[in-house]
């Protein structure tokens, strides 16, 4: 889209000259449209749990005495569940907007082995409950990478959280990190470490593999059955891009999914 500015130079009613400025405002318009779309999506997503919480509380308030103890417990369970959903959504939206505000983060040497170990500790119980084997395969003496520890921890948490969510009992989730061999034909290829989160879950159809990184995108038929906000992978992509890298995935429906990205070593 183009913004045309015309400046007429009028002198004694005769036109001396015309200056025309042509400015491409496509990017600006697109950013504004994306922002409005985001606000409208967030409002919509917030409204659903709020509406549910209000209806259940109203029913408990107005008809609580006519309900059995079990029914009241069920209602309270739903209110609790919807409150958790609201909290997750608000946290994800805040994380994403903080990331997109352009604020700067401290980058220094990150011990990936430690970040992976910490992620494993956080999710081990959840994996055990679900009957999924959660393992780490970290190469010995892995060099430090250049990054922000907390942000990378958030990437690992989102990827492992998803892997566990979309893998059935008896499946496996692996967290891997290893140094890549330098490419033989490229002289200025700096050494990098590859991080992988692999699962033996339900997989992602090829037509959805790009869209899953979009905000609020969730593969259709799973939306109502599993928890989530549809923002996790947008956050992952944003953080990995801040590290000068890109998130990739390979996936096959019914076989599993592997997400991976490379990080530069710390000098
Ligand atoms: P959500 O909060 O829904 O998990 P994400 O942005 O993290 O949001 O993921 C978007 C969608 O991508 C998910 O709803 C799911 O459909 C799909 N997805 C993400 N990770 C996996 C995975 N490991 N296996 C299968 N599907 C996945």
py3Dmol code that shows the C-alpha trace and the ligand (Angstrom):
import py3Dmol

protein = """\
ATOM      1  CA  UNK A   1       0.000   0.000   0.000  1.00  0.00           C
ATOM      2  CA  UNK A   2       1.177   3.471  -0.881  1.00  0.00           C
ATOM      3  CA  UNK A   3       0.762   6.822   0.803  1.00  0.00           C
ATOM      4  CA  UNK A   4       0.863   9.682  -1.712  1.00  0.00           C
ATOM      5  CA  UNK A   5       1.739  13.127  -0.438  1.00  0.00           C
ATOM      6  CA  UNK A   6       1.426  15.991  -2.868  1.00  0.00           C
ATOM      7  CA  UNK A   7       2.846  19.405  -2.118  1.00  0.00           C
ATOM      8  CA  UNK A   8       1.791  22.218  -4.354  1.00  0.00           C
ATOM      9  CA  UNK A   9       3.927  25.259  -4.545  1.00  0.00           C
ATOM     10  CA  UNK A  10       1.588  28.092  -5.264  1.00  0.00           C
ATOM     11  CA  UNK A  11       2.921  31.525  -6.013  1.00  0.00           C
ATOM     12  CA  UNK A  12       0.717  34.311  -7.248  1.00  0.00           C
ATOM     13  CA  UNK A  13      -1.889  31.761  -8.351  1.00  0.00           C
ATOM     14  CA  UNK A  14       0.470  30.132 -10.774  1.00  0.00           C
ATOM     15  CA  UNK A  15       1.784  26.652 -10.012  1.00  0.00           C
ATOM     16  CA  UNK A  16       5.568  26.744  -9.761  1.00  0.00           C
ATOM     17  CA  UNK A  17       6.065  23.134  -8.996  1.00  0.00           C
ATOM     18  CA  UNK A  18       4.608  19.932  -7.613  1.00  0.00           C
ATOM     19  CA  UNK A  19       6.433  17.637  -5.222  1.00  0.00           C
ATOM     20  CA  UNK A  20       5.126  14.112  -4.853  1.00  0.00           C
ATOM     21  CA  UNK A  21       6.325  11.783  -2.125  1.00  0.00           C
ATOM     22  CA  UNK A  22       5.648   8.097  -2.543  1.00  0.00           C
ATOM     23  CA  UNK A  23       5.917   6.130   0.658  1.00  0.00           C
ATOM     24  CA  UNK A  24       5.404   2.403   0.967  1.00  0.00           C
ATOM     25  CA  UNK A  25       3.355   1.894   4.142  1.00  0.00           C
ATOM     26  CA  UNK A  26       2.512  -1.768   3.521  1.00  0.00           C
ATOM     27  CA  UNK A  27       4.530  -2.947   6.535  1.00  0.00           C
ATOM     28  CA  UNK A  28       2.989  -0.327   8.825  1.00  0.00           C
ATOM     29  CA  UNK A  29      -0.544  -1.224   7.703  1.00  0.00           C
ATOM     30  CA  UNK A  30       0.175  -4.926   8.106  1.00  0.00           C
ATOM     31  CA  UNK A  31       1.563  -4.421  11.613  1.00  0.00           C
ATOM     32  CA  UNK A  32      -1.491  -2.416  12.638  1.00  0.00           C
ATOM     33  CA  UNK A  33      -3.810  -5.032  11.191  1.00  0.00           C
ATOM     34  CA  UNK A  34      -1.912  -7.812  12.993  1.00  0.00           C
ATOM     35  CA  UNK A  35      -2.135  -5.851  16.247  1.00  0.00           C
ATOM     36  CA  UNK A  36      -5.912  -5.339  15.959  1.00  0.00           C
ATOM     37  CA  UNK A  37      -6.366  -8.992  15.039  1.00  0.00           C
ATOM     38  CA  UNK A  38      -4.317 -10.013  18.070  1.00  0.00           C
ATOM     39  CA  UNK A  39      -6.322  -7.805  20.446  1.00  0.00           C
ATOM     40  CA  UNK A  40      -9.572  -9.139  19.053  1.00  0.00           C
ATOM     41  CA  UNK A  41      -8.353 -12.748  19.408  1.00  0.00           C
ATOM     42  CA  UNK A  42      -7.162 -12.153  22.972  1.00  0.00           C
ATOM     43  CA  UNK A  43     -10.476 -10.553  23.936  1.00  0.00           C
ATOM     44  CA  UNK A  44     -12.359 -13.464  22.457  1.00  0.00           C
ATOM     45  CA  UNK A  45     -10.162 -16.019  24.225  1.00  0.00           C
ATOM     46  CA  UNK A  46     -10.493 -14.189  27.558  1.00  0.00           C
ATOM     47  CA  UNK A  47     -14.239 -13.865  27.274  1.00  0.00           C
ATOM     48  CA  UNK A  48     -14.916 -17.626  27.108  1.00  0.00           C
ATOM     49  CA  UNK A  49     -13.406 -18.657  30.474  1.00  0.00           C
ATOM     50  CA  UNK A  50     -14.721 -15.471  32.121  1.00  0.00           C
ATOM     51  CA  UNK A  51     -18.219 -16.212  30.860  1.00  0.00           C
ATOM     52  CA  UNK A  52     -17.994 -19.803  32.143  1.00  0.00           C
ATOM     53  CA  UNK A  53     -16.710 -18.738  35.559  1.00  0.00           C
ATOM     54  CA  UNK A  54     -19.465 -16.154  35.933  1.00  0.00           C
ATOM     55  CA  UNK A  55     -22.247 -18.557  34.880  1.00  0.00           C
ATOM     56  CA  UNK A  56     -21.122 -21.307  37.250  1.00  0.00           C
ATOM     57  CA  UNK A  57     -20.753 -18.900  40.184  1.00  0.00           C
ATOM     58  CA  UNK A  58     -24.167 -17.380  39.468  1.00  0.00           C
ATOM     59  CA  UNK A  59     -25.772 -20.822  39.365  1.00  0.00           C
ATOM     60  CA  UNK A  60     -24.063 -21.798  42.620  1.00  0.00           C
ATOM     61  CA  UNK A  61     -25.208 -18.552  44.203  1.00  0.00           C
ATOM     62  CA  UNK A  62     -28.816 -18.756  42.987  1.00  0.00           C
ATOM     63  CA  UNK A  63     -29.469 -22.503  43.116  1.00  0.00           C
ATOM     64  CA  UNK A  64     -26.651 -23.859  45.308  1.00  0.00           C
ATOM     65  CA  UNK A  65     -29.058 -25.141  47.948  1.00  0.00           C
ATOM     66  CA  UNK A  66     -30.935 -27.269  45.401  1.00  0.00           C
ATOM     67  CA  UNK A  67     -27.752 -28.988  44.229  1.00  0.00           C
ATOM     68  CA  UNK A  68     -26.160 -32.105  45.691  1.00  0.00           C
ATOM     69  CA  UNK A  69     -22.685 -31.919  47.235  1.00  0.00           C
ATOM     70  CA  UNK A  70     -21.282 -33.763  44.197  1.00  0.00           C
ATOM     71  CA  UNK A  71     -22.866 -31.278  41.811  1.00  0.00           C
ATOM     72  CA  UNK A  72     -21.479 -28.355  43.785  1.00  0.00           C
ATOM     73  CA  UNK A  73     -18.024 -29.985  43.780  1.00  0.00           C
ATOM     74  CA  UNK A  74     -18.264 -30.448  40.018  1.00  0.00           C
ATOM     75  CA  UNK A  75     -19.175 -26.801  39.522  1.00  0.00           C
ATOM     76  CA  UNK A  76     -16.287 -25.653  41.695  1.00  0.00           C
ATOM     77  CA  UNK A  77     -13.936 -27.949  39.808  1.00  0.00           C
ATOM     78  CA  UNK A  78     -15.000 -26.307  36.542  1.00  0.00           C
ATOM     79  CA  UNK A  79     -14.533 -22.823  37.986  1.00  0.00           C
ATOM     80  CA  UNK A  80     -11.062 -23.830  39.150  1.00  0.00           C
ATOM     81  CA  UNK A  81     -10.236 -25.300  35.745  1.00  0.00           C
ATOM     82  CA  UNK A  82     -11.431 -22.184  33.919  1.00  0.00           C
ATOM     83  CA  UNK A  83      -9.421 -19.962  36.284  1.00  0.00           C
ATOM     84  CA  UNK A  84      -6.294 -21.980  35.443  1.00  0.00           C
ATOM     85  CA  UNK A  85      -7.047 -21.511  31.753  1.00  0.00           C
ATOM     86  CA  UNK A  86      -7.417 -17.778  32.236  1.00  0.00           C
ATOM     87  CA  UNK A  87      -4.131 -17.604  34.154  1.00  0.00           C
ATOM     88  CA  UNK A  88      -2.292 -19.528  31.430  1.00  0.00           C
ATOM     89  CA  UNK A  89      -3.720 -17.279  28.757  1.00  0.00           C
ATOM     90  CA  UNK A  90      -2.844 -14.049  30.583  1.00  0.00           C
ATOM     91  CA  UNK A  91       0.690 -15.332  31.281  1.00  0.00           C
ATOM     92  CA  UNK A  92       1.234 -16.308  27.630  1.00  0.00           C
ATOM     93  CA  UNK A  93      -0.124 -12.995  26.335  1.00  0.00           C
ATOM     94  CA  UNK A  94       2.099 -11.069  28.758  1.00  0.00           C
ATOM     95  CA  UNK A  95       5.163 -13.139  27.791  1.00  0.00           C
ATOM     96  CA  UNK A  96       4.509 -12.590  24.109  1.00  0.00           C
ATOM     97  CA  UNK A  97       3.896  -8.863  24.422  1.00  0.00           C
ATOM     98  CA  UNK A  98       7.026  -8.474  26.562  1.00  0.00           C
ATOM     99  CA  UNK A  99       9.009 -10.284  23.874  1.00  0.00           C
ATOM    100  CA  UNK A 100       7.506  -8.165  21.123  1.00  0.00           C
ATOM    101  CA  UNK A 101       7.966  -4.877  22.964  1.00  0.00           C
ATOM    102  CA  UNK A 102      11.561  -4.938  21.780  1.00  0.00           C
ATOM    103  CA  UNK A 103      12.988  -4.848  25.316  1.00  0.00           C
ATOM    104  CA  UNK A 104      16.526  -6.169  25.494  1.00  0.00           C
ATOM    105  CA  UNK A 105      17.566  -9.296  27.359  1.00  0.00           C
ATOM    106  CA  UNK A 106      20.943 -10.166  28.818  1.00  0.00           C
ATOM    107  CA  UNK A 107      22.852 -12.640  26.692  1.00  0.00           C
ATOM    108  CA  UNK A 108      25.815 -14.590  27.967  1.00  0.00           C
ATOM    109  CA  UNK A 109      27.193 -18.127  28.223  1.00  0.00           C
ATOM    110  CA  UNK A 110      24.411 -20.668  28.799  1.00  0.00           C
ATOM    111  CA  UNK A 111      24.989 -24.199  30.022  1.00  0.00           C
ATOM    112  CA  UNK A 112      22.398 -26.116  27.990  1.00  0.00           C
ATOM    113  CA  UNK A 113      23.017 -29.324  29.938  1.00  0.00           C
ATOM    114  CA  UNK A 114      21.858 -27.494  33.075  1.00  0.00           C
ATOM    115  CA  UNK A 115      18.771 -26.021  31.322  1.00  0.00           C
ATOM    116  CA  UNK A 116      17.836 -29.469  30.016  1.00  0.00           C
ATOM    117  CA  UNK A 117      18.351 -31.050  33.430  1.00  0.00           C
ATOM    118  CA  UNK A 118      16.121 -28.395  35.014  1.00  0.00           C
ATOM    119  CA  UNK A 119      13.404 -28.917  32.370  1.00  0.00           C
ATOM    120  CA  UNK A 120      13.530 -32.653  32.953  1.00  0.00           C
ATOM    121  CA  UNK A 121      13.125 -32.218  36.698  1.00  0.00           C
ATOM    122  CA  UNK A 122      10.087 -29.971  36.125  1.00  0.00           C
ATOM    123  CA  UNK A 123       8.330 -32.400  33.792  1.00  0.00           C
ATOM    124  CA  UNK A 124       9.440 -35.810  35.124  1.00  0.00           C
ATOM    125  CA  UNK A 125       6.431 -36.239  37.405  1.00  0.00           C
ATOM    126  CA  UNK A 126       3.977 -35.183  34.706  1.00  0.00           C
ATOM    127  CA  UNK A 127       5.574 -37.661  32.275  1.00  0.00           C
ATOM    128  CA  UNK A 128       5.423 -40.462  34.849  1.00  0.00           C
ATOM    129  CA  UNK A 129       1.743 -39.743  35.524  1.00  0.00           C
ATOM    130  CA  UNK A 130       1.032 -39.996  31.807  1.00  0.00           C
ATOM    131  CA  UNK A 131       3.107 -43.170  31.373  1.00  0.00           C
ATOM    132  CA  UNK A 132       5.575 -41.457  29.025  1.00  0.00           C
ATOM    133  CA  UNK A 133       9.315 -42.002  29.155  1.00  0.00           C
ATOM    134  CA  UNK A 134      11.101 -38.646  29.338  1.00  0.00           C
ATOM    135  CA  UNK A 135      14.801 -38.880  28.575  1.00  0.00           C
ATOM    136  CA  UNK A 136      17.790 -36.628  27.943  1.00  0.00           C
ATOM    137  CA  UNK A 137      20.594 -37.266  25.505  1.00  0.00           C
ATOM    138  CA  UNK A 138      23.134 -34.536  26.040  1.00  0.00           C
ATOM    139  CA  UNK A 139      26.602 -34.868  24.528  1.00  0.00           C
ATOM    140  CA  UNK A 140      29.385 -34.876  27.152  1.00  0.00           C
ATOM    141  CA  UNK A 141      31.327 -31.618  27.666  1.00  0.00           C
ATOM    142  CA  UNK A 142      28.865 -29.575  25.669  1.00  0.00           C
ATOM    143  CA  UNK A 143      30.299 -26.055  25.167  1.00  0.00           C
ATOM    144  CA  UNK A 144      28.419 -22.997  26.451  1.00  0.00           C
ATOM    145  CA  UNK A 145      26.088 -21.321  23.957  1.00  0.00           C
ATOM    146  CA  UNK A 146      25.335 -17.624  23.624  1.00  0.00           C
ATOM    147  CA  UNK A 147      21.880 -16.933  24.991  1.00  0.00           C
ATOM    148  CA  UNK A 148      19.520 -15.979  27.760  1.00  0.00           C
ATOM    149  CA  UNK A 149      19.062 -18.822  30.252  1.00  0.00           C
ATOM    150  CA  UNK A 150      15.487 -17.978  31.291  1.00  0.00           C
ATOM    151  CA  UNK A 151      14.276 -17.518  27.722  1.00  0.00           C
ATOM    152  CA  UNK A 152      15.862 -20.797  26.612  1.00  0.00           C
ATOM    153  CA  UNK A 153      14.300 -22.521  29.596  1.00  0.00           C
ATOM    154  CA  UNK A 154      10.924 -21.211  28.425  1.00  0.00           C
ATOM    155  CA  UNK A 155      11.522 -22.618  24.931  1.00  0.00           C
ATOM    156  CA  UNK A 156      12.378 -26.046  26.352  1.00  0.00           C
ATOM    157  CA  UNK A 157       9.386 -25.943  28.701  1.00  0.00           C
ATOM    158  CA  UNK A 158       6.951 -25.085  25.892  1.00  0.00           C
ATOM    159  CA  UNK A 159       8.333 -27.750  23.553  1.00  0.00           C
ATOM    160  CA  UNK A 160       8.464 -30.485  26.199  1.00  0.00           C
ATOM    161  CA  UNK A 161       5.025 -29.462  27.523  1.00  0.00           C
ATOM    162  CA  UNK A 162       3.594 -29.866  24.014  1.00  0.00           C
ATOM    163  CA  UNK A 163       5.445 -33.133  23.406  1.00  0.00           C
ATOM    164  CA  UNK A 164       3.942 -34.610  26.583  1.00  0.00           C
ATOM    165  CA  UNK A 165       0.504 -33.242  25.755  1.00  0.00           C
ATOM    166  CA  UNK A 166       0.417 -34.776  22.286  1.00  0.00           C
ATOM    167  CA  UNK A 167       1.975 -38.157  23.125  1.00  0.00           C
ATOM    168  CA  UNK A 168       0.018 -41.124  24.423  1.00  0.00           C
ATOM    169  CA  UNK A 169       0.896 -43.446  27.305  1.00  0.00           C
ATOM    170  CA  UNK A 170       3.754 -45.793  26.427  1.00  0.00           C
ATOM    171  CA  UNK A 171       5.362 -43.120  24.224  1.00  0.00           C
ATOM    172  CA  UNK A 172       8.705 -41.414  24.528  1.00  0.00           C
ATOM    173  CA  UNK A 173       9.910 -37.803  24.666  1.00  0.00           C
ATOM    174  CA  UNK A 174      13.610 -37.038  24.233  1.00  0.00           C
ATOM    175  CA  UNK A 175      15.535 -33.845  24.871  1.00  0.00           C
ATOM    176  CA  UNK A 176      18.819 -33.766  22.966  1.00  0.00           C
ATOM    177  CA  UNK A 177      21.745 -31.401  22.613  1.00  0.00           C
ATOM    178  CA  UNK A 178      24.954 -31.953  20.653  1.00  0.00           C
ATOM    179  CA  UNK A 179      27.569 -29.953  18.814  1.00  0.00           C
ATOM    180  CA  UNK A 180      27.233 -29.923  15.039  1.00  0.00           C
ATOM    181  CA  UNK A 181      30.177 -30.884  12.889  1.00  0.00           C
ATOM    182  CA  UNK A 182      31.360 -27.833  10.938  1.00  0.00           C
ATOM    183  CA  UNK A 183      30.159 -27.935   7.324  1.00  0.00           C
ATOM    184  CA  UNK A 184      32.985 -29.179   5.107  1.00  0.00           C
ATOM    185  CA  UNK A 185      32.561 -26.626   2.289  1.00  0.00           C
ATOM    186  CA  UNK A 186      31.842 -23.497   4.258  1.00  0.00           C
ATOM    187  CA  UNK A 187      34.752 -21.602   5.830  1.00  0.00           C
ATOM    188  CA  UNK A 188      32.867 -19.054   7.894  1.00  0.00           C
ATOM    189  CA  UNK A 189      30.284 -21.415   9.365  1.00  0.00           C
ATOM    190  CA  UNK A 190      30.675 -20.853  13.089  1.00  0.00           C
ATOM    191  CA  UNK A 191      30.309 -23.912  15.323  1.00  0.00           C
ATOM    192  CA  UNK A 192      26.824 -24.436  16.693  1.00  0.00           C
ATOM    193  CA  UNK A 193      24.952 -26.639  19.120  1.00  0.00           C
ATOM    194  CA  UNK A 194      21.741 -28.333  18.033  1.00  0.00           C
ATOM    195  CA  UNK A 195      18.846 -28.690  20.463  1.00  0.00           C
ATOM    196  CA  UNK A 196      16.098 -31.202  19.716  1.00  0.00           C
ATOM    197  CA  UNK A 197      12.820 -32.109  21.376  1.00  0.00           C
ATOM    198  CA  UNK A 198      11.499 -35.318  19.865  1.00  0.00           C
ATOM    199  CA  UNK A 199       8.297 -37.201  20.631  1.00  0.00           C
ATOM    200  CA  UNK A 200       6.552 -40.343  19.469  1.00  0.00           C
ATOM    201  CA  UNK A 201       3.187 -38.566  19.581  1.00  0.00           C
ATOM    202  CA  UNK A 202       0.278 -37.982  17.227  1.00  0.00           C
ATOM    203  CA  UNK A 203       2.280 -35.876  14.755  1.00  0.00           C
ATOM    204  CA  UNK A 204       1.317 -32.800  12.724  1.00  0.00           C
ATOM    205  CA  UNK A 205      -0.048 -32.983   9.169  1.00  0.00           C
ATOM    206  CA  UNK A 206       2.173 -31.255   6.605  1.00  0.00           C
ATOM    207  CA  UNK A 207      -0.513 -28.643   5.777  1.00  0.00           C
ATOM    208  CA  UNK A 208      -0.495 -27.475   9.425  1.00  0.00           C
ATOM    209  CA  UNK A 209       3.253 -27.451   9.970  1.00  0.00           C
ATOM    210  CA  UNK A 210       3.752 -23.742   9.201  1.00  0.00           C
ATOM    211  CA  UNK A 211       0.508 -22.479  10.754  1.00  0.00           C
ATOM    212  CA  UNK A 212       1.224 -23.988  14.190  1.00  0.00           C
ATOM    213  CA  UNK A 213       3.656 -21.103  14.801  1.00  0.00           C
ATOM    214  CA  UNK A 214       0.883 -18.537  14.288  1.00  0.00           C
ATOM    215  CA  UNK A 215      -0.715 -17.033  17.345  1.00  0.00           C
ATOM    216  CA  UNK A 216      -3.787 -18.898  18.557  1.00  0.00           C
ATOM    217  CA  UNK A 217      -3.519 -21.574  15.878  1.00  0.00           C
ATOM    218  CA  UNK A 218      -4.391 -25.012  17.192  1.00  0.00           C
ATOM    219  CA  UNK A 219      -4.987 -28.065  15.047  1.00  0.00           C
ATOM    220  CA  UNK A 220      -8.766 -28.167  14.651  1.00  0.00           C
ATOM    221  CA  UNK A 221     -10.069 -31.367  16.190  1.00  0.00           C
ATOM    222  CA  UNK A 222      -7.833 -31.173  19.267  1.00  0.00           C
ATOM    223  CA  UNK A 223      -8.877 -27.755  20.513  1.00  0.00           C
ATOM    224  CA  UNK A 224     -11.499 -28.880  22.967  1.00  0.00           C
ATOM    225  CA  UNK A 225      -9.831 -31.999  24.228  1.00  0.00           C
ATOM    226  CA  UNK A 226      -6.454 -30.676  25.366  1.00  0.00           C
ATOM    227  CA  UNK A 227      -5.324 -27.690  27.385  1.00  0.00           C
ATOM    228  CA  UNK A 228      -3.530 -24.874  25.644  1.00  0.00           C
ATOM    229  CA  UNK A 229      -3.618 -21.316  24.438  1.00  0.00           C
ATOM    230  CA  UNK A 230      -2.226 -21.620  20.924  1.00  0.00           C
ATOM    231  CA  UNK A 231       0.503 -19.121  21.882  1.00  0.00           C
ATOM    232  CA  UNK A 232       3.267 -21.495  23.041  1.00  0.00           C
ATOM    233  CA  UNK A 233       4.933 -21.960  19.669  1.00  0.00           C
ATOM    234  CA  UNK A 234       4.688 -18.244  18.789  1.00  0.00           C
ATOM    235  CA  UNK A 235       6.664 -17.616  21.976  1.00  0.00           C
ATOM    236  CA  UNK A 236       9.160 -20.359  21.037  1.00  0.00           C
ATOM    237  CA  UNK A 237       9.659 -18.908  17.550  1.00  0.00           C
ATOM    238  CA  UNK A 238      10.112 -15.389  18.882  1.00  0.00           C
ATOM    239  CA  UNK A 239      12.722 -16.445  21.451  1.00  0.00           C
ATOM    240  CA  UNK A 240      14.683 -18.629  19.035  1.00  0.00           C
ATOM    241  CA  UNK A 241      14.709 -15.803  16.464  1.00  0.00           C
ATOM    242  CA  UNK A 242      16.049 -13.474  19.162  1.00  0.00           C
ATOM    243  CA  UNK A 243      18.948 -15.917  19.411  1.00  0.00           C
ATOM    244  CA  UNK A 244      19.595 -15.394  15.698  1.00  0.00           C
ATOM    245  CA  UNK A 245      18.210 -18.803  14.788  1.00  0.00           C
ATOM    246  CA  UNK A 246      15.123 -20.496  13.410  1.00  0.00           C
ATOM    247  CA  UNK A 247      12.892 -23.316  14.692  1.00  0.00           C
ATOM    248  CA  UNK A 248      12.449 -26.308  12.387  1.00  0.00           C
ATOM    249  CA  UNK A 249      10.331 -29.396  12.643  1.00  0.00           C
ATOM    250  CA  UNK A 250       9.915 -32.769  11.052  1.00  0.00           C
ATOM    251  CA  UNK A 251       6.709 -34.587  11.745  1.00  0.00           C
ATOM    252  CA  UNK A 252       4.666 -37.493  10.546  1.00  0.00           C
ATOM    253  CA  UNK A 253       1.089 -38.149  11.587  1.00  0.00           C
ATOM    254  CA  UNK A 254       0.901 -41.143  13.916  1.00  0.00           C
ATOM    255  CA  UNK A 255       4.692 -41.411  14.186  1.00  0.00           C
ATOM    256  CA  UNK A 256       5.836 -38.298  16.047  1.00  0.00           C
ATOM    257  CA  UNK A 257       7.400 -34.874  15.857  1.00  0.00           C
ATOM    258  CA  UNK A 258      10.867 -33.417  16.325  1.00  0.00           C
ATOM    259  CA  UNK A 259      11.406 -29.684  16.829  1.00  0.00           C
ATOM    260  CA  UNK A 260      14.983 -28.417  16.549  1.00  0.00           C
ATOM    261  CA  UNK A 261      17.074 -25.248  16.453  1.00  0.00           C
ATOM    262  CA  UNK A 262      20.775 -24.367  16.478  1.00  0.00           C
ATOM    263  CA  UNK A 263      22.559 -21.968  18.815  1.00  0.00           C
ATOM    264  CA  UNK A 264      25.922 -20.240  18.393  1.00  0.00           C
ATOM    265  CA  UNK A 265      28.696 -21.040  20.849  1.00  0.00           C
ATOM    266  CA  UNK A 266      29.732 -18.475  23.423  1.00  0.00           C
ATOM    267  CA  UNK A 267      33.143 -16.918  22.518  1.00  0.00           C
TER     268      UNK A 267
END
"""
ligand_1 = """\
27
LIG
P -1.013 -24.940 22.491
O -1.149 -24.077 23.680
O -2.323 -25.259 21.828
O -0.160 -26.148 22.728
P 1.105 -24.093 20.720
O 1.342 -22.797 20.013
O 2.168 -24.546 21.670
O -0.291 -23.976 21.430
O 0.875 -25.234 19.635
C -0.041 -24.997 18.576
C -0.608 -26.293 18.073
O 0.419 -27.066 17.418
C -1.148 -27.219 19.152
O -2.450 -26.868 19.551
C -1.087 -28.566 18.444
O -2.215 -28.726 17.608
C 0.166 -28.454 17.586
N 1.352 -29.073 18.240
C 2.335 -28.413 18.901
N 3.295 -29.268 19.343
C 2.897 -30.505 18.950
C 3.462 -31.825 19.096
N 4.624 -32.044 19.732
N 2.774 -32.849 18.540
C 1.608 -32.662 17.889
N 1.013 -31.445 17.714
C 1.648 -30.371 18.233
"""
view = py3Dmol.view(width=600, height=400)
view.addModel(protein, "pdb")
view.setStyle({"model": 0}, {"cartoon": {"style": "trace"}})
view.addModel(ligand_1, "xyz")
view.setStyle({"model": 1}, {"stick": {}})
view.zoomTo()
view.show()
